[in-house]
């Protein structure tokens, strides 16, 4: 399939679908082919491995999420914390 640059701009989603279906698309400027869009052979994103960091993360304070006590807030505000 050959399309002009202007048509490619206006119909990009349709052109992408055509390429996904195996049809190469050539974009022409003033009738001269300048770009060819083809489907990639492999996905560029690697498959995620779940649990890859298991055992490598160390939790220093298991209560980090709990609110500070009034004394800790005072120390923090005074710069002693």
Z-matrix of the N, CA and C atoms (Angstrom, degrees):
N
C 1 1.442
C 2 1.522 1 107.50
N 3 1.312 2 117.41 1 134.29
C 4 1.460 3 122.33 2 176.60
C 5 1.519 4 109.05 3 -118.04
N 6 1.337 5 116.27 4 133.39
C 7 1.464 6 121.34 5 178.77
C 8 1.519 7 108.65 6 -136.38
N 9 1.332 8 115.07 7 156.51
C 10 1.461 9 119.82 8 176.75
C 11 1.526 10 109.34 9 -79.42
N 12 1.314 11 115.79 10 166.93
C 13 1.464 12 120.70 11 179.01
C 14 1.521 13 109.87 12 -60.55
N 15 1.336 14 117.63 13 -43.32
C 16 1.466 15 121.33 14 -179.41
C 17 1.526 16 111.01 15 -62.69
N 18 1.343 17 117.05 16 -43.04
C 19 1.465 18 119.48 17 178.12
C 20 1.522 19 111.24 18 -65.42
N 21 1.325 20 116.38 19 -38.13
C 22 1.467 21 120.57 20 179.71
C 23 1.522 22 110.03 21 -62.86
N 24 1.341 23 116.73 22 -38.94
C 25 1.464 24 120.35 23 178.35
C 26 1.515 25 111.62 24 -62.58
N 27 1.319 26 115.20 25 -41.52
C 28 1.468 27 120.32 26 -175.32
C 29 1.523 28 113.27 27 -81.37
N 30 1.326 29 117.24 28 -21.82
C 31 1.461 30 120.49 29 -173.91
C 32 1.521 31 113.00 30 -122.51
N 33 1.306 32 118.30 31 27.39
C 34 1.463 33 120.94 32 -175.10
C 35 1.528 34 113.04 33 -55.78
N 36 1.346 35 119.76 34 -46.76
C 37 1.473 36 117.52 35 179.36
C 38 1.536 37 113.07 36 -59.05
N 39 1.321 38 117.02 37 -38.65
C 40 1.464 39 120.07 38 178.71
C 41 1.526 40 111.05 39 -67.10
N 42 1.330 41 117.01 40 -38.77
C 43 1.455 42 120.58 41 178.81
C 44 1.527 43 110.91 42 -65.89
N 45 1.313 44 116.36 43 -39.54
C 46 1.472 45 120.07 44 178.26
C 47 1.523 46 110.19 45 -62.53
N 48 1.332 47 117.36 46 -42.43
C 49 1.471 48 120.31 47 177.83
C 50 1.525 49 110.91 48 -61.27
N 51 1.346 50 116.30 49 -41.40
C 52 1.465 51 119.97 50 178.78
C 53 1.525 52 110.52 51 -62.02
N 54 1.324 53 117.25 52 -42.26
C 55 1.464 54 121.20 53 179.08
C 56 1.522 55 110.45 54 -65.56
N 57 1.334 56 117.08 55 -40.50
C 58 1.464 57 120.30 56 177.58
C 59 1.521 58 111.54 57 -61.25
N 60 1.325 59 116.25 58 -29.47
C 61 1.465 60 120.74 59 178.46
C 62 1.527 61 112.56 60 -85.13
N 63 1.332 62 117.46 61 5.97
C 64 1.453 63 121.49 62 174.00
C 65 1.515 64 115.81 63 98.27
N 66 1.322 65 118.02 64 3.52
C 67 1.460 66 119.93 65 -178.86
C 68 1.527 67 109.98 66 -96.40
N 69 1.344 68 118.33 67 118.65
C 70 1.463 69 119.02 68 177.58
C 71 1.531 70 110.22 69 -70.51
N 72 1.321 71 115.56 70 145.16
C 73 1.464 72 121.48 71 -179.71
C 74 1.520 73 108.16 72 -119.70
N 75 1.335 74 115.98 73 131.27
C 76 1.458 75 121.68 74 178.03
C 77 1.520 76 108.26 75 -111.12
N 78 1.330 77 116.09 76 127.31
C 79 1.468 78 121.21 77 177.71
C 80 1.527 79 107.51 78 -99.50
N 81 1.331 80 114.72 79 128.73
C 82 1.465 81 120.79 80 -176.18
C 83 1.525 82 110.91 81 -114.29
N 84 1.313 83 115.15 82 144.98
C 85 1.463 84 121.72 83 172.87
C 86 1.521 85 106.22 84 -115.55
N 87 1.328 86 115.60 85 116.66
C 88 1.482 87 122.79 86 -176.86
C 89 1.526 88 111.92 87 53.50
N 90 1.335 89 115.27 88 40.70
C 91 1.454 90 120.74 89 176.47
C 92 1.518 91 115.01 90 83.04
N 93 1.330 92 117.22 91 -3.10
C 94 1.466 93 121.32 92 -179.14
C 95 1.530 94 108.81 93 -104.22
N 96 1.343 95 118.55 94 122.91
C 97 1.474 96 121.01 95 179.03
C 98 1.531 97 111.02 96 -61.18
N 99 1.341 98 115.99 97 129.57
C 100 1.466 99 120.19 98 178.97
C 101 1.527 100 112.73 99 -122.03
N 102 1.328 101 116.92 100 -27.70
C 103 1.467 102 120.07 101 -176.98
C 104 1.524 103 108.73 102 -142.26
N 105 1.330 104 114.76 103 139.99
C 106 1.455 105 118.95 104 173.72
C 107 1.524 106 108.11 105 -120.70
N 108 1.317 107 115.61 106 129.35
C 109 1.466 108 120.73 107 178.69
C 110 1.515 109 107.30 108 -103.37
N 111 1.335 110 115.87 109 123.90
C 112 1.465 111 121.38 110 178.43
C 113 1.523 112 108.82 111 -132.11
N 114 1.301 113 115.89 112 157.37
C 115 1.463 114 121.29 113 179.67
C 116 1.531 115 109.90 114 -70.50
N 117 1.325 116 116.36 115 141.30
C 118 1.461 117 120.15 116 176.89
C 119 1.527 118 109.59 117 -72.01
N 120 1.309 119 116.08 118 154.47
C 121 1.460 120 120.69 119 -178.01
C 122 1.529 121 111.76 120 -80.00
N 123 1.327 122 116.00 121 -41.35
C 124 1.457 123 120.87 122 -178.04
C 125 1.514 124 108.89 123 -128.09
N 126 1.326 125 117.75 124 150.08
C 127 1.456 126 118.92 125 172.94
C 128 1.523 127 109.89 126 -64.22
N 129 1.319 128 117.21 127 143.26
C 130 1.459 129 120.34 128 -177.46
C 131 1.523 130 112.15 129 -81.04
N 132 1.300 131 117.66 130 -18.01
C 133 1.458 132 121.24 131 -177.97
C 134 1.528 133 110.38 132 -91.43
N 135 1.310 134 115.79 133 132.08
C 136 1.456 135 120.24 134 177.84
C 137 1.526 136 109.54 135 -75.79
N 138 1.306 137 115.80 136 150.05
C 139 1.452 138 120.72 137 177.91
C 140 1.526 139 109.01 138 -69.68
N 141 1.323 140 114.95 139 135.22
C 142 1.469 141 119.32 140 -179.11
C 143 1.523 142 111.27 141 -72.25
N 144 1.322 143 114.91 142 144.20
C 145 1.457 144 121.15 143 176.60
C 146 1.528 145 106.62 144 -109.70
N 147 1.315 146 116.09 145 111.96
C 148 1.452 147 120.06 146 -178.90
C 149 1.522 148 110.13 147 -74.75
N 150 1.320 149 115.73 148 137.30
C 151 1.453 150 121.15 149 178.47
C 152 1.515 151 114.04 150 80.89
N 153 1.326 152 117.43 151 18.73
C 154 1.462 153 120.29 152 -176.99
C 155 1.530 154 112.57 153 -65.52
N 156 1.326 155 118.39 154 -26.95
C 157 1.472 156 121.22 155 -179.30
C 158 1.533 157 112.96 156 -100.91
N 159 1.309 158 116.82 157 9.85
C 160 1.461 159 119.91 158 -179.13
C 161 1.526 160 110.02 159 -58.63
N 162 1.322 161 115.87 160 127.99
C 163 1.457 162 121.19 161 179.21
C 164 1.523 163 114.08 162 86.78
N 165 1.334 164 118.07 163 -6.61
C 166 1.457 165 121.00 164 -178.39
C 167 1.526 166 112.39 165 -102.61
N 168 1.312 167 117.16 166 -9.71
C 169 1.467 168 120.91 167 -179.42
C 170 1.517 169 108.28 168 -101.13
N 171 1.326 170 115.64 169 126.42
C 172 1.459 171 120.89 170 -178.77
C 173 1.529 172 108.51 171 -107.84
N 174 1.330 173 116.98 172 124.22
C 175 1.463 174 122.02 173 177.24
C 176 1.524 175 107.33 174 -92.60
N 177 1.344 176 115.63 175 111.93
C 178 1.460 177 120.55 176 -176.03
C 179 1.526 178 110.63 177 -77.24
N 180 1.323 179 117.42 178 -44.81
C 181 1.461 180 121.55 179 -179.42
C 182 1.522 181 108.56 180 -125.11
N 183 1.327 182 118.02 181 103.14
C 184 1.461 183 119.38 182 -177.55
C 185 1.530 184 113.45 183 -66.05
N 186 1.333 185 117.51 184 -14.94
C 187 1.471 186 121.19 185 -179.97
C 188 1.521 187 112.03 186 -102.42
N 189 1.336 188 118.67 187 25.55
C 190 1.457 189 122.69 188 -176.20
C 191 1.527 190 111.80 189 -60.07
N 192 1.289 191 117.82 190 -27.21
C 193 1.458 192 121.70 191 -174.48
C 194 1.530 193 113.27 192 -84.24
N 195 1.302 194 117.27 193 -11.30
C 196 1.471 195 119.95 194 -177.80
C 197 1.528 196 110.39 195 -76.37
N 198 1.338 197 117.97 196 148.69
C 199 1.475 198 120.71 197 179.28
C 200 1.529 199 111.10 198 -63.67
N 201 1.334 200 115.14 199 152.92
C 202 1.467 201 120.25 200 177.59
C 203 1.523 202 109.98 201 -73.40
N 204 1.320 203 114.66 202 151.35
C 205 1.463 204 118.96 203 173.89
C 206 1.528 205 108.28 204 -75.48
N 207 1.320 206 116.80 205 165.82
C 208 1.472 207 120.73 206 178.87
C 209 1.524 208 110.74 207 -59.54
N 210 1.321 209 116.71 208 -38.40
C 211 1.464 210 120.66 209 179.66
C 212 1.540 211 110.80 210 -64.54
N 213 1.348 212 117.56 211 -41.10
C 214 1.460 213 121.48 212 178.68
C 215 1.531 214 110.91 213 -65.93
N 216 1.331 215 116.53 214 -37.83
C 217 1.466 216 120.54 215 177.91
C 218 1.526 217 109.85 216 -63.84
N 219 1.338 218 117.56 217 -44.74
C 220 1.454 219 121.37 218 178.57
C 221 1.522 220 111.23 219 -60.68
N 222 1.342 221 116.39 220 -45.54
C 223 1.455 222 120.84 221 178.41
C 224 1.521 223 111.30 222 -61.65
N 225 1.331 224 116.77 223 -40.28
C 226 1.450 225 120.89 224 179.98
C 227 1.530 226 111.37 225 -65.76
N 228 1.322 227 116.18 226 -44.72
C 229 1.463 228 120.29 227 -178.57
C 230 1.531 229 112.25 228 -69.07
N 231 1.319 230 117.28 229 -29.38
C 232 1.451 231 120.16 230 -179.49
C 233 1.534 232 112.26 231 -85.63
N 234 1.337 233 117.22 232 -6.87
C 235 1.458 234 120.07 233 177.93
C 236 1.502 235 113.73 234 89.38
N 237 1.322 236 119.04 235 6.38
C 238 1.455 237 121.77 236 -178.95
C 239 1.518 238 111.28 237 -87.49
N 240 1.303 239 119.37 238 -9.17
C 241 1.469 240 122.25 239 -174.68
C 242 1.481 241 112.08 240 -86.67
